[in-house]
Amino acid sequence: MAEMVQTSYNICPNTRSVVAHLKPKFPPNLFAEYSGMYNFTIPTLILKDPDLIKQITVKDFDHFVDHNTFLPEEIDPLWGKNLFALTGQRWRDMRSTLSPTFTSSKMRHMFGLISQSGEQFAKYLLKQEKEIVTIEMKDTFTRFTNDVIANTAFGIECDSLENRDNDFFLMGQDATDLTSFWKGMKIFLHLIFPRLSRYSRVKLFSVKVSNFFNNLVKENIASREKHGIVRPDMIHQLMEARKHGLKHEENQPAHDTGFATVEESEIGKNAKVQKTLITDEDIAAQALIFFFAGFETVSSLMVFVAYELAINPDIQQRLIQEVDEALFSCGGKLTYETLLSLKYLDMVISETLRLWPLTVGVDRVCTKPYTIEPKTPDEIPVHLIEKEVVFIPIYGLHRDPQYYPDPERFDPERFSDENKDNIKPYTYIPFGAGPRNCIGSRFALLETKALFFHILSNFEIIPVEKTEIPVKISRKSFTLCPANGLWLGFKHRTRSLNI
């Protein structure tokens, strides 16, 4: 191997990788479409052209079905068996199994549980006998998403704002905290020395966490089967799939939860007879990754929505007016249809996802040889072989001035009815692209909208003395989140409409 000069390469301010400057595998930043780097020891092609992103993630998806998984299933089944980590046909089978859980008709059934948690959140704040309630946003919103997922995925009712040390929340913290030294070392070991990690059988999740979630799911399933309990949640969906499979179908016209909602591909919509047994461990793995995504990424989205509203009071006032008018129109009780009709709320959340995407980027692994053909005479073909990786820099695309003028400015008008059709396809992909996009986009948007509806019905969100402006981003987290937390104030509104 040629001598390598190792330097830091920024995909965004929060993601660092090692670049080989001598004899690189891929052309180093020669063309606007792509550039090459080494992510530790893995040759990686960074895709920068929206048309090329579409080609690889959609048109030629069969060549790029998998994510780059770093933890083998046999070492840690809770990680290796989840939808994100599964590969090939097993991923296709599980995607089509889970897809019916996230249709708009299923979201309608879950809406009551989600809105109930939003009401509970607002009532907790209303009980504080202060004109301004000052709260650290990341911890607070994580508690909210914990309760929503406990309810909608596991069938467990929690109130993590009142009962701050409940087992479900503490186990969730343990499972999703990837910033600790030992968790970081485990991930580093799996990435750099995969053979050694397999030999040493180092797990990502502790035995305590694994046992808690496995036992929780098994006991939940046993109780439902014994007492005939039916709930509109993920565990019920997987139990039904285990019995006789499921179909992806809408019994009524679909309602999009927003501009950012991703379309399910034919892979997810195709109903197939289950060829492999869905075990309790499989169900626990899917419930845990759903929990993992909501606990960490969706709570971060909520943090940045609150932050942008606090530092842009004119935008917040316009949104409050929309919320008040909607609350009046539905007689003081939020409905599913009312929530989804709020255009400015959707614009605010869409712009937050542009400026602060849930993840800085996504990868795809080449599963069979592929060639990117040259577009101009001075380009050369790029040949990808199996197990080489392509990376889509979502953060970079969303802040590229050629697609978004004045990209650092928070401007919901980019997503107005007049402007949203001007957004170039595949330059806005907060939930990924192609068949392997985020299956839970509808759910994430629905719970975020419901929460802020209930908050803004009663409060204004304002900066306080402890608010860090501009917010500093953590370099330890796998997702975008404030480095030092984010403190904001909830000011009781004088014209509050009680929920």
C-alpha positions in Angstrom: 0.0 0.0 0.0 1.3 3.5 -0.9 2.3 5.7 2.0 -0.6 7.7 3.2 -0.6 11.2 4.5 -3.5 11.3 7.0 -5.4 14.5 7.6 -8.9 15.4 8.8 -11.5 15.7 6.1 -14.8 17.5 7.0 -18.0 16.3 5.4 -19.7 18.7 7.8 -18.5 20.3 11.1 -19.4 17.1 13.0 -18.1 14.3 10.8 -14.4 13.5 10.4 -12.7 10.9 8.3 -9.2 10.1 7.1 -8.3 10.9 3.5 -5.6 9.2 1.4 -3.8 11.9 -0.6 -1.5 9.5 -2.5 -2.9 7.1 -5.1 -6.5 7.3 -3.8 -9.0 4.7 -4.8 -11.3 7.4 -6.2 -10.5 10.6 -8.0 -9.9 13.2 -5.2 -12.4 16.0 -5.8 -11.8 16.3 -9.6 -15.4 16.5 -10.6 -18.5 18.2 -9.2 -20.4 14.9 -9.2 -18.3 13.0 -6.6 -15.1 12.8 -4.7 -13.2 10.1 -2.9 -12.0 9.6 0.6 -11.1 6.9 3.1 -13.4 6.5 6.0 -10.8 4.9 8.3 -9.8 1.9 6.1 -13.0 1.9 3.9 -12.8 3.5 0.4 -15.8 5.8 0.2 -17.2 7.8 -2.7 -19.0 11.0 -1.7 -21.9 11.8 -4.0 -22.5 15.5 -4.6 -24.7 15.5 -7.8 -28.5 15.2 -7.2 -28.9 13.2 -10.5 -26.2 10.8 -9.5 -27.8 10.4 -6.0 -31.1 9.5 -7.7 -29.4 7.1 -10.0 -27.7 5.2 -7.2 -30.4 5.3 -4.6 -33.4 4.7 -6.9 -32.8 3.7 -10.5 -29.9 1.3 -9.7 -30.9 0.5 -6.2 -30.3 -3.2 -6.7 -26.6 -2.5 -6.8 -26.7 -0.5 -3.5 -29.2 -2.3 -1.2 -27.3 -2.3 2.0 -26.0 0.0 4.7 -22.4 -0.4 6.0 -23.1 -2.5 9.1 -20.3 -2.7 11.6 -21.7 -5.1 14.1 -22.4 -8.7 13.1 -25.7 -10.2 14.1 -24.2 -13.2 15.8 -22.4 -10.9 18.3 -25.2 -8.5 19.1 -28.6 -9.7 17.8 -30.5 -6.7 19.1 -28.4 -4.5 16.8 -27.7 -6.9 13.9 -31.4 -8.0 13.5 -32.9 -4.5 13.3 -34.2 -3.0 10.0 -31.3 -0.6 9.7 -28.7 -3.3 10.0 -30.3 -6.1 8.0 -29.0 -6.7 4.5 -30.2 -8.3 1.2 -33.4 -10.3 1.1 -33.8 -10.3 4.9 -33.9 -6.5 4.8 -36.5 -6.7 1.9 -38.7 -9.1 3.9 -38.5 -7.1 7.1 -39.2 -3.8 5.3 -42.3 -5.2 3.6 -43.4 -6.6 7.1 -43.0 -3.3 8.9 -44.1 -1.0 6.1 -47.9 -1.4 6.9 -47.2 0.0 10.4 -46.3 3.4 9.0 -49.1 4.0 6.5 -51.2 7.2 6.9 -54.2 5.1 8.0 -52.0 3.5 10.8 -50.8 7.0 11.7 -54.4 8.1 12.2 -54.9 5.2 14.7 -51.7 6.2 16.6 -52.5 9.9 16.6 -54.7 9.6 19.7 -51.8 8.1 21.7 -49.3 10.7 20.3 -51.6 13.7 21.0 -52.3 12.4 24.5 -48.6 12.6 25.2 -48.4 16.1 23.8 -51.3 17.2 26.1 -49.5 15.5 29.0 -46.3 17.5 28.2 -48.1 20.9 28.0 -50.0 20.2 31.3 -46.7 19.4 33.0 -45.4 22.9 32.1 -48.7 24.6 33.0 -48.4 23.2 36.5 -45.2 25.1 37.0 -46.1 28.2 39.0 -43.7 30.5 37.2 -44.3 33.1 34.5 -41.4 31.6 32.5 -40.5 28.0 32.9 -36.8 27.5 32.0 -35.9 24.0 30.7 -33.0 22.2 29.0 -34.5 21.2 25.7 -32.6 18.0 24.8 -33.4 16.2 28.1 -37.0 17.4 28.1 -37.8 16.4 24.5 -36.0 13.1 24.9 -38.4 12.3 27.8 -41.3 13.2 25.6 -40.2 10.9 22.7 -39.4 8.2 25.2 -43.0 8.3 26.4 -44.5 8.3 22.9 -42.4 5.4 21.8 -43.0 3.4 25.0 -46.8 3.9 24.3 -46.9 3.4 20.5 -44.2 0.7 20.1 -44.2 -1.2 23.4 -47.7 -0.6 24.7 -46.4 0.9 28.0 -47.6 4.2 29.5 -44.9 6.4 31.0 -44.6 9.9 32.3 -40.9 10.6 32.3 -41.3 14.3 33.2 -43.0 13.4 36.5 -41.4 10.0 37.1 -37.9 11.0 36.0 -36.1 7.8 36.9 -38.5 5.2 35.4 -36.8 2.0 34.2 -37.9 2.5 30.6 -36.2 6.0 30.3 -33.1 4.9 32.1 -32.6 1.8 29.9 -33.3 4.1 26.9 -30.5 6.4 28.0 -28.1 3.5 28.4 -29.0 2.0 25.0 -28.8 5.3 23.0 -25.8 6.9 24.6 -22.9 6.5 22.1 -20.8 9.3 23.5 -19.2 7.4 26.4 -15.6 6.4 26.1 -16.3 2.7 26.2 -19.1 2.8 23.6 -16.8 4.9 21.4 -14.0 2.3 21.8 -16.4 -0.5 20.9 -17.5 1.2 17.7 -13.9 2.0 16.8 -12.9 -1.6 17.4 -15.7 -2.9 15.1 -14.8 -0.4 12.4 -11.0 -0.7 12.4 -10.5 -4.3 13.6 -13.6 -6.3 12.5 -11.9 -9.7 12.9 -10.7 -8.9 16.4 -14.1 -7.6 17.4 -15.7 -10.8 16.1 -13.2 -12.9 18.0 -13.7 -10.9 21.2 -17.5 -10.8 20.7 -17.7 -7.2 22.0 -21.4 -6.2 22.1 -22.7 -2.6 21.6 -25.5 -3.0 24.1 -24.9 -4.1 27.7 -26.3 -7.3 29.0 -28.6 -5.3 31.3 -30.0 -3.4 28.3 -30.4 -6.5 26.1 -32.1 -8.4 28.9 -34.5 -5.5 29.7 -35.8 -5.0 26.1 -35.9 -8.7 25.3 -37.8 -9.6 28.5 -40.1 -6.5 28.0 -41.1 -7.6 24.5 -41.5 -11.3 25.5 -43.7 -10.5 28.5 -45.7 -8.0 26.4 -46.4 -10.5 23.7 -47.3 -13.2 26.2 -49.8 -10.9 28.0 -51.4 -9.8 24.7 -51.8 -13.4 23.5 -53.2 -14.5 26.9 -55.7 -11.6 27.3 -56.5 -10.9 23.6 -55.1 -7.4 23.8 -55.0 -5.4 20.5 -53.3 -2.0 20.3 -52.4 0.0 17.1 -48.6 -0.3 17.6 -45.5 -2.0 16.2 -45.6 -5.1 18.4 -49.1 -5.9 17.3 -48.1 -5.4 13.7 -45.2 -7.8 14.0 -47.3 -10.3 15.9 -49.8 -10.3 13.1 -47.0 -10.7 10.5 -45.7 -13.7 12.4 -49.1 -15.4 12.1 -50.1 -14.7 8.5 -48.2 -11.8 7.0 -49.5 -8.4 6.2 -50.5 -6.2 3.3 -49.5 -2.6 2.7 -52.9 -1.0 2.0 -54.7 2.2 2.6 -58.4 1.8 3.5 -59.0 5.5 2.9 -57.3 8.3 1.0 -53.7 8.9 2.1 -52.9 12.0 4.1 -49.3 13.2 3.9 -47.9 14.3 7.2 -45.8 17.0 5.4 -43.5 18.0 2.6 -40.6 16.0 4.1 -42.6 12.7 4.1 -40.9 10.0 2.0 -42.8 7.7 -0.3 -42.7 4.0 0.4 -41.2 2.0 -2.5 -42.7 -1.1 -4.1 -40.4 -3.2 -1.9 -42.3 -2.0 1.2 -45.7 -2.2 -0.5 -45.3 -5.7 -1.9 -47.1 -8.3 0.3 -45.1 -11.4 0.7 -45.7 -14.6 2.6 -43.2 -14.8 5.4 -40.5 -17.3 4.5 -38.7 -17.1 7.8 -39.9 -17.3 11.4 -40.2 -13.9 13.1 -38.9 -14.6 16.6 -39.5 -12.6 19.8 -35.8 -11.5 19.4 -36.6 -10.1 15.9 -39.6 -8.2 17.3 -37.4 -6.8 20.1 -34.7 -5.7 17.6 -37.3 -3.8 15.5 -38.9 -2.2 18.5 -35.5 -1.1 19.9 -34.3 0.5 16.6 -37.6 2.4 16.4 -37.0 3.5 20.0 -33.4 4.4 19.2 -34.4 6.6 16.3 -37.2 8.4 18.2 -35.2 8.7 21.5 -32.2 10.4 19.8 -32.9 11.8 16.4 -36.5 13.0 16.7 -35.8 14.7 20.0 -32.9 16.5 18.3 -35.3 17.7 15.6 -37.6 19.1 18.3 -34.7 20.9 20.0 -33.9 22.7 16.8 -37.5 23.6 16.1 -37.7 25.2 19.5 -34.4 27.0 19.0 -35.3 28.5 15.7 -38.7 29.6 17.0 -37.1 31.2 20.0 -34.5 33.2 18.0 -37.1 34.1 15.2 -40.0 35.6 17.1 -41.7 36.9 14.0 -41.9 33.4 12.6 -43.1 32.0 16.0 -45.9 34.6 16.2 -47.2 33.7 12.7 -47.2 30.1 13.7 -49.0 30.8 17.0 -51.7 32.6 15.0 -52.1 29.5 12.8 -52.3 27.3 15.9 -54.9 29.5 17.6 -57.1 29.6 14.5 -56.9 25.8 14.2 -57.7 25.3 17.8 -60.7 27.5 17.6 -61.9 25.7 14.4 -61.8 22.3 16.0 -63.5 23.4 19.2 -60.5 23.2 21.4 -59.7 19.5 20.8 -57.0 18.8 18.3 -57.9 16.3 15.5 -55.7 14.4 13.1 -57.1 16.3 10.0 -56.7 19.7 11.7 -53.1 19.0 12.5 -52.2 17.9 9.0 -53.9 21.0 7.5 -51.5 23.4 9.2 -49.4 24.6 6.3 -47.1 27.0 8.1 -46.3 24.5 10.8 -45.2 22.1 8.0 -43.1 24.9 6.5 -41.4 25.5 9.8 -40.6 21.9 10.4 -39.5 21.3 6.7 -37.0 24.3 7.0 -35.7 23.0 10.3 -35.0 19.6 8.7 -33.1 21.4 5.9 -31.0 23.5 8.2 -30.6 20.8 10.9 -31.1 17.4 9.3 -31.6 14.3 11.5 -28.3 12.9 10.2 -25.4 14.5 8.5 -25.3 11.8 5.8 -26.2 8.3 4.8 -24.3 5.5 3.2 -24.9 2.7 0.8 -22.8 -0.4 0.2 -22.1 -1.6 -3.3 -23.6 -5.2 -3.4 -22.6 -6.0 -7.0 -20.1 -4.4 -9.4 -21.1 -1.0 -10.7 -19.7 1.6 -13.0 -20.4 5.3 -13.0 -20.1 6.3 -16.6 -18.4 9.6 -17.5 -20.7 12.5 -18.6 -18.0 14.6 -20.3 -14.9 13.7 -22.5 -12.4 14.7 -19.7 -14.0 12.4 -17.2 -13.1 8.7 -16.6 -15.4 5.8 -15.5 -15.5 5.0 -11.8 -15.7 1.3 -11.1 -17.1 0.2 -7.8 -16.7 -3.3 -6.5 -18.6 -5.2 -3.8 -18.4 -3.8 -0.3 -17.2 -0.4 -1.4 -19.2 2.4 0.0 -20.9 5.6 -1.3 -21.8 8.4 1.0 -24.6 11.0 0.6 -23.7 14.3 2.5 -27.2 15.4 3.5 -25.9 18.3 5.6 -23.8 19.6 2.7 -26.6 19.3 0.2 -29.1 21.1 2.4 -26.7 24.0 2.9 -25.4 24.3 -0.6 -25.9 27.9 -1.8 -26.5 26.7 -5.4 -29.7 25.0 -4.2 -30.6 27.2 -1.3 -29.7 30.9 -1.5 -28.5 32.3 1.8 -28.4 28.8 3.2 -27.6 29.7 6.8 -30.8 31.7 7.1 -33.9 30.1 8.6 -36.6 30.8 6.1 -39.8 28.7 6.1 -40.9 30.4 2.9 -38.7 28.1 1.0 -41.4 25.5 1.5 -44.4 27.6 0.7 -46.9 26.4 -2.0 -45.3 29.0 -4.3 -41.7 28.0 -3.7 -41.5 24.3 -2.8 -41.9 23.1 -6.4 -38.7 25.0 -7.2 -36.6 22.7 -4.9 -34.4 20.5 -7.0 -35.2 16.8 -6.4 -32.6 15.0 -4.3 -31.2 18.2 -2.8 -33.7 17.9 0.1 -33.5 14.4 1.6 -33.8 14.7 5.4 -35.1 11.1 5.6 -32.8 9.6 3.0 -33.6 8.6 -0.6 -34.9 5.6 -2.5 -36.3 2.3 -1.1 -34.0 2.4 1.9 -35.3 5.7 3.1 -36.4 6.2 6.7 -39.5 4.1 7.3 -40.7 6.3 10.1 -40.8 9.7 8.5 -44.6 10.0 8.9 -44.4 9.1 12.6 -41.5 11.5 13.3 -43.3 14.4 11.6 -46.6 13.6 13.3 -45.3 13.6 16.8 -43.2 16.7 16.3 -46.3 18.6 14.9 -48.5 17.4 17.7 -46.1 18.4 20.4 -45.5 21.9 19.1 -49.2 22.4 18.6 -49.9 21.7 22.3 -46.9 23.8 23.3 -47.7 26.9 21.3 -51.4 26.7 22.3 -50.2 27.7 25.7 -46.7 29.2 25.6 -44.3 31.3 23.7 -40.7 29.9 23.5 -38.1 32.5 24.3 -34.4 32.8 24.8 -33.2 33.0 28.4 -29.9 34.0 30.0 -28.5 30.5 29.7 -29.5 30.2 26.0 -26.4 29.7 23.8 -26.7 31.8 20.6 -25.5 30.6 18.1 -25.9 27.1 19.3 -22.7 25.0 19.4 -22.9 21.5 17.9 -21.6 18.5 19.7 -18.7 16.7 18.0 -19.3 13.6 20.1 -22.8 12.7 18.9 -23.7 10.7 15.8 -26.5 13.1 15.2 -26.7 16.9 15.3 -27.4 18.1 18.8 -26.2 21.0 21.0 -22.8 20.5 22.6 -23.7 22.1 25.9 -27.5 21.4 25.9 -30.0 24.1 25.0 -31.8 26.1 27.6 -35.0 28.0 26.6 -37.9 29.5 28.4 -41.6 28.7 28.1 -43.6 31.9 28.8 -47.3 31.5 29.6 -49.4 33.2 27.0 -51.9 35.7 28.2 -54.4 34.6 25.6 -53.8 30.9 26.2 -56.5 28.4 25.1 -56.3 25.7 27.7 -56.1 22.2 26.3 
